[in-house]
C-alpha cells in the first residue's frame, strides 16, 4: 500500500518535512516547485508510514486502497510525475534555518496583513524564541484569502487556517486586527517600534478587459463575486443580476472555475458550506443554467490546474461542454504536446478536455461551457449588460511564445452577467516604492529595494503576492515567506537593522488611543467560536458574520 495526494493539496510542504524516505516532491529547493500544481508521492518509494497523513493541514492524503472513485485519477497523476522526474538519491534537502544568537537580544518584527503569506512569516519568525511579532490587519478577522477567497465547496482547503492558529496565537505574537496601517498607524511609526516591517498585503485589485461596455451594470470583477459569496464585509451588500439563464466568465484560471461552480451548483450543497447566507439565498433564486468560461488561448495554455478541471466533471447534474473544433491544436501547440519531455500536467490537461468534448449533454442539466481561442471585444446593453461579443483567436509564435491574435470572426451571446477573471494585481503602499508595471513592491528575495537606485530600503520587507505577483497556491507562500524571514534574520544578525526607538508598551498605548476597538487574538477566538456555533446549529461548518459591526460585537461577548 502507498499513499496518494489528491485535489485538496495546498503545497504547504509540511508533508515533505516529515517524510522519512524523501518520497514527496517537488520540494521547495527543486525547480519544478515554482510551477507545480500540487505535490506528488512516489508510489514506489512510499513506505506506508502515514506521517504525511497526520501532518497534512488540508486532509489531502489518502491510502491508495481507501480512495473514492472520484479520487482514482490521482493515482495516475502521482505516478506520472515520477515518470517525468525519476526519484534519485541526490535530490536536494530542505534548507536549514539560520538561528539567532542568544546574545543579540529580542528581534521585533511587524507584519502588515494576516493572510497565508503573513501567517507563514509569523510561523517562521516565532520558531525563534527571541522574536516578537506584531501582526496588523484592517479587518477584525484574519486569514485573508483563506477566509474570503477559497471556494466554499473546498472546505478542506480552508483547513489550513488551523495551521495558522499556532502562529497568530503564539505567546510571542500580538494581533492588532481592525487596525489599518496608513490610517491608525503610519509606516514610519511601525519602523519606530520594530526592527523590521514585513508587508504581506496581497494583490487586492483586479485587471480590466479594456473593452467597450466593461463598466455597464452587470459587468463585475470575479474577485468581487468571490468576496461577496464568501461574506467579505466590503462586498456583502453587492448585487449581482442572476435573472438571466447565462453568465459569461472571461478568463479560465482556478478562480474562474470556482465562480462557475458556485453559479450552477445545487444551493442545498452550498448551504452546507461556509458560503455567506445572503449568497446562498440569492443562488437559490438564480435562473442561471449555463456558465460560459472564455479563454483567449488554447486548452494546453489554459491557466486552471488539473485538480480544478477534474473537479468540474465530478459535479452532479452539471454537464461540462467543450466544442471539439476549439481544441484542435495548432502546429506549435501540438509540438509541445508531442515533446517527450512535456510536463505530465500539460498532457493530462489536454486529455481531460478531450474527454469533456466527447460528452453528450443532458438537456435537463445545467452546464459549464469551456471556450478556447476566444476574447471579448464588446459588452453591450441599454444601461446594463445584455450581450457580449466574442472574437475568435489564432495562436502565433512570437519571441518564443504563443500569443493570441484576433481573426476578425465574431459572435454575440446574450447574457446579463459578465465576470472578468483575468488576474489579480497589487496596489501601492503609502511610503514604499512600487513597480506599476508588475503590480508588486520591488524587492530582492523579499528585501524591498528602491526602484531608482536598486538599494535596499532599511528594515522593510515583503512576502506573498505583493512580493512576487499573483502566482502559486496557498502553500507556495510558505517558502516565499521563509525566504523573506531569512533576509530579516540575516540582517538582524549582521547588525543592519536599526534599534526600535519605542517599546511594546508605547505601541500598546498608541493603538489603544487611536483604535480603541482593535481586535486581539482573544477577540478573534470569540468571533470564530460564535461563527462555528451558528453554523453547527444549521448543519454548516460555519455561519459568518458579514459586517464589521457584527464582528466587533462578537469579539466582545461579555459586553
DRENTORSE-860122 format. One record per residue (C-alpha): z, x, y; residue in one letter. Coordinates in steps of 0.5 Angstrom, whole numbers, plus 500, padded with zeros to 3 digits. Layout:
residues N
ZXYa/...
end
This chain:
residues 559
500500500x/499502507x/500499514x/495497519x/495496526x/492489529x/490486535x/496486539x/496493539x/498496546x/497503546x/504504547x/504510542x/512509540x/509509533x/506515534x/512519536x/516516530x/510517524x/513523520x/506524517x/502524523x/497519521x/497514527x/491516532x/489518537x/495521540x/495522548x/493529547x/487527544x/480526547x/479519544x/485516547x/482516554x/477510552x/481508545x/481500545x/487501540x/491506536x/489506528x/493508522x/489512517x/490509510x/489515506x/495519509x/500513511x/506514506x/508507507x/515509510x/515503515x/518507521x/512505525x/513497524x/520498526x/518502533x/512497535x/514494541x/509488540x/509487533x/502489531x/503493525x/503490518x/503492511x/496491508x/498486503x/501482508x/496481513x/493474514x/485472513x/484473521x/487480521x/483482515x/477485520x/483490522x/483494515x/475496516x/477497524x/482502522x/478505516x/472506521x/476510526x/477516521x/470516518x/468518525x/475522526x/477525520x/484527520x/486534520x/492539520x/490542526x/491535530x/495536536x/502534537x/505530543x/507535549x/515536549x/519534555x/521539560x/529539561x/532539568x/537545568x/544542569x/546547575x/541543579x/545537580x/542530581x/535528582x/534522586x/527518585x/525511588x/520507584x/516502588x/513497583x/516494577x/510493572x/508497566x/507504570x/513503574x/518502568x/515507563x/516512569x/523510569x/524510562x/521517562x/526519568x/532516565x/531520559x/534526563x/542525564x/541528571x/536523574x/538517578x/532512579x/532506585x/526501583x/523496588x/519490587x/517485593x/518479587x/525477584x/522478577x/520485574x/514487569x/508486574x/502484570x/506483563x/509477566x/503475571x/497478568x/498478560x/494471557x/500466555x/497466548x/498473547x/506472547x/507478542x/503483547x/509480552x/514483548x/513490551x/518487556x/523488551x/522496551x/522496559x/529493559x/532499557x/529503563x/531498568x/537496565x/539503564x/546505567x/542510572x/537505574x/539501580x/534495581x/532492588x/528486587x/526481592x/525488597x/519489600x/517497601x/514497608x/518490610x/525491608x/525499608x/520504610x/516509606x/520514611x/527511609x/525512602x/524519603x/530520607x/534517601x/531520595x/528527593x/521523591x/518517591x/513514586x/508509588x/506504582x/504498585x/498497581x/491494583x/492487586x/486486590x/479484586x/472486587x/467481590x/460479588x/456479595x/452473594x/451467598x/456462597x/461466594x/466463599x/465456597x/471451595x/471452587x/469460587x/475464586x/477471583x/479470576x/485474578x/488468582x/487463576x/490468571x/496469576x/496461577x/497459570x/502465569x/506462574x/506467580x/510465586x/504467590x/499462586x/503457583x/500452589x/493454588x/488448586x/482449581x/477444580x/477442573x/473436573x/466438571x/464440564x/462447565x/465453568x/462460569x/465467569x/462473572x/464479568x/465480561x/472484560x/478482557x/481478563x/474474563x/475472555x/483471557x/480466562x/475463558x/480462552x/485458557x/480454559x/478451552x/484452548x/488446546x/493444551x/498443546x/497450543x/498453550x/504448551x/508453546x/507459550x/510461557x/504458561x/506455567x/508448566x/503446572x/497449569x/499446562x/498439565x/492441569x/489443563x/491437559x/487433564x/481438565x/474436563x/471443562x/468443555x/463449556x/465456559x/459461560x/461468560x/456472564x/455480563x/450484567x/448489562x/447488554x/452487548x/454494547x/455496554x/460489555x/467491557x/471487553x/474490547x/473489539x/480485538x/479480544x/472479542x/474478535x/480473537x/474469540x/472467533x/478465531x/480459536x/480453532x/475447535x/471452539x/464455538x/462462540x/455461542x/450467543x/443467544x/439471539x/434473544x/439476549x/442481544x/435484543x/436491544x/432496549x/430502546x/435506550x/441502547x/438502540x/438509540x/446509542x/447504536x/443509531x/446515533x/450517527x/456520532x/456513535x/463510536x/465505531x/468500536x/461500539x/457499532x/463493531x/462490537x/455489536x/456487529x/461481532x/456479537x/450479532x/455474528x/456469533x/448469534x/448466527x/453460529x/451453528x/454450534x/458443532x/457438538x/464436538x/467442539x/468446546x/464452547x/464459550x/457462551x/457469552x/451471556x/448478557x/443482562x/444476567x/447477574x/449471579x/444471585x/447465589x/452460589x/450453592x/453446594x/455442599x/462444602x/464446594x/461449588x/455445585x/451450582x/450458580x/443461580x/443467575x/437472574x/435476568x/436483568x/433489564x/436496563x/433502565x/435509565x/438513571x/441519571x/443519564x/446512564x/443505563x/443501569x/441493570x/435492574x/433485576x/427482573x/426476578x/426471572x/432466575x/435460572x/440455575x/446452572x/450446574x/458448575x/464446579x/468452578x/466460578x/471465577x/469472578x/472477574x/468484575x/474488576x/481490580x/482494586x/488498589x/490496596x/492501602x/500503602x/502504609x/504511611x/500514605x/493517604x/488512601x/481513597x/477507600x/471509595x/475509589x/481504591x/486509589x/491513592x/488520592x/492525587x/492530582x/496529576x/500524580x/502528585x/499525592x/494529596x/492529603x/484527603x/482531608x/486538606x/487537599x/494539600x/500535596x/504530600x/511533599x/515528595x/510523594x/507521587x/503515584x/502512577x/498507574x/492503576x/493505583x/493512581x/487512576x/484506577x/484499573x/483502566x/486502559x/491497557x/499497558x/501503553x/496507557x/501507563x/506510558x/502517558x/500516565x/507515568x/509521563x/504526567x/507524574x/514524572x/513531569x/510533576x/516530579x/521534575x/517541575x/517540583x/525539583x/526545578x/521549582x/525547589x/519544592x/523537594x/527536600x/534534599x/535527601x/539526608x/542520606x/546518600x/546512595x/552508599x/548509605x/542506601x/546500599x/549498606x/541499609x/539494604x/545489604x/544489611x/536488611x/535484605x/542481603x/538476598x/536482594x/536481586x/539487582x/538487574x/544483573x/541477577x/534478573x/538478567x/541471570x/533469571x/531471564x/537467561x/535461564x/528461563x/529462556x/534457555x/529452559x/523454554x/528453548x/529446550x/522444550x/520449544x/517454548x/518462549x/520461556x/519456562x/518460568x/521459575x/515459579x/518459586x/522465590x/527459592x/528457584x/528465582x/533466587x/538460586x/537462578x/539469580x/546467582x/548462577x/555462580x/553460587x/
end
